[in-house]
Amino acid sequence: MVIADSYTRGMTMKLGPKGQVVIPKQIRDRLGLEPGDRVTVEQAGDAVRVARAAMAGDLRGALPPSDLDPLEILRKERSRDRAREDRRA
């Protein structure tokens, strides 16, 4: 929808007393943003970029599956640390 894109791209918003800006509904709907969602705000040159914040659930599956047990990895690391400490003593 070209009309909506040009309308939201050129929209001028008023900055509120606490620095707040309302994200237009058309943009919120397209991005699936809902009240309570977290966003990141960063400076991009002389502009401000607002993006959906990555949540822990969004990261699920980001790493390849592993057969290693995280608890066993920690136990082995701790065992190596203890051995290193014993050698120093």
C-alpha positions as CSV (number, residue, x, y, z in Angstrom):
1,M,0.0,0.0,0.0
2,V,2.0,3.0,-1.3
3,I,-0.3,5.6,0.2
4,A,0.2,4.3,3.8
5,D,3.9,4.1,3.3
6,S,4.3,7.7,2.1
7,Y,1.8,8.9,4.8
8,T,3.7,7.3,7.7
9,R,7.1,8.1,6.3
10,G,6.4,11.9,6.1
11,M,4.4,12.1,9.3
12,T,5.5,14.8,11.8
13,M,5.0,14.0,15.5
14,K,5.1,16.2,18.5
15,L,7.5,15.3,21.3
16,G,5.7,15.1,24.6
17,P,7.0,16.6,27.9
18,K,8.7,13.4,28.9
19,G,10.3,12.9,25.5
20,Q,7.6,10.5,24.4
21,V,6.5,9.9,20.8
22,V,3.5,7.9,19.6
23,I,4.3,5.3,17.0
24,P,1.6,5.5,14.4
25,K,-1.0,2.7,14.4
26,Q,-0.2,1.6,10.8
27,I,3.4,1.1,11.7
28,R,2.6,-0.7,15.0
29,D,0.2,-3.0,13.1
30,R,2.7,-3.8,10.4
31,L,5.4,-4.6,13.0
32,G,3.1,-6.4,15.3
33,L,3.9,-4.1,18.2
34,E,1.5,-4.1,21.1
35,P,1.2,-2.2,24.4
36,G,3.8,-3.5,26.8
37,D,6.2,-4.7,24.0
38,R,9.9,-3.6,24.5
39,V,11.7,-1.6,21.9
40,T,15.3,-0.4,21.5
41,V,16.0,3.2,20.7
42,E,19.3,4.3,19.2
43,Q,20.8,7.2,17.4
44,A,21.5,6.7,13.7
45,G,23.4,9.8,12.6
46,D,20.9,12.7,13.0
47,A,17.9,10.3,13.2
48,V,16.5,8.0,15.9
49,R,15.9,4.3,15.2
50,V,13.2,2.4,17.1
51,A,13.2,-1.4,16.8
52,R,11.6,-4.3,18.5
53,A,13.8,-5.5,21.3
54,A,15.0,-9.1,21.1
55,M,13.6,-11.1,23.9
56,A,15.0,-14.3,25.4
57,G,12.2,-16.3,23.7
58,D,13.1,-14.8,20.4
59,L,16.6,-16.3,20.7
60,R,15.4,-19.8,21.2
61,G,16.9,-21.9,18.4
62,A,19.5,-19.3,17.5
63,L,22.3,-21.7,18.4
64,P,22.8,-25.1,16.8
65,P,21.6,-28.0,19.0
66,S,24.2,-29.6,21.2
67,D,24.5,-33.0,22.9
68,L,26.5,-31.4,25.7
69,D,24.9,-31.1,29.1
70,P,25.4,-27.5,30.3
71,L,25.6,-28.6,33.9
72,E,28.2,-31.2,33.1
73,I,30.2,-28.5,31.2
74,L,30.2,-26.4,34.4
75,R,31.2,-29.3,36.6
76,K,34.2,-30.0,34.3
77,E,35.2,-26.4,34.3
78,R,35.0,-26.2,38.1
79,S,37.0,-29.4,38.4
80,R,39.8,-27.9,36.2
81,D,39.6,-24.7,38.3
82,R,40.0,-26.7,41.5
83,A,43.0,-28.6,40.1
84,R,44.6,-25.4,39.0
85,E,44.1,-23.9,42.5
86,D,45.5,-27.0,44.2
87,R,48.7,-26.8,42.0
88,R,49.2,-23.2,43.2
89,A,48.9,-24.1,46.9
